[in-house]
Amino acid sequence: MTQENIFLFVPNLIGYARVVLALVSFFLMPCCPWPAVFFYLLSALLDAFDGHAARALNQSTKFGAMMDMLTDRCATMCLLVNLSLLYPSYTFLFQLSMCLDIASHWLHLHSCTIKGSASHKTIDLSGNPILRLYYTSKPVLFVMCAGNELFFCLLYILYHIENPA
């Protein structure tokens, strides 16, 4: 019996592209705001496609789910670090946001693992109504994720508009 190489599954290839685009964005953030935002948002946009590809091609893997979540968390953290440099008086709020983001995702993922859930998106319908809405309504999930990323990107752009190099 031949084993498929999950590292070459289409959703994981999309994930690798997301990582590369995010890294390019981080490299450009100190000097080139418009290309940096373009690459950052392109990476974030691809986040909407890897899950669809995984389900459509029956290529869902724990590796892909973990890479997806880690890419999301790392990208947001790097943008928030940059925002902390640009807006030093708001550093504490950005730090709180990072801590809340990491802690809440880790706790949710850990509790799902302990309960034996197949995925962190598998929600007990009798559980927390906010998490249920977040993970079971694709429009809500998309608007929340996109809104969060766009807010931080707009703060980054605002700084560079108000303080041209």
HELIX and SHEET records of a PDB file:
HELIX    1   1 ILE A    6  LEU A    8  5                                   3    
HELIX    2   2 VAL A   10  LEU A   28  1                                  19    
HELIX    3   3 PRO A   33  ALA A   56  1                                  24    
HELIX    4   4 LYS A   62  LEU A   86  1                                  25    
HELIX    5   5 PRO A   88  TYR A   90  5                                   3    
HELIX    6   6 THR A   91  LYS A  115  1                                  25    
HELIX    7   7 PRO A  129  THR A  136  1                                   8    
HELIX    8   8 LYS A  138  GLU A  162  1                                  25    
END                                                                             
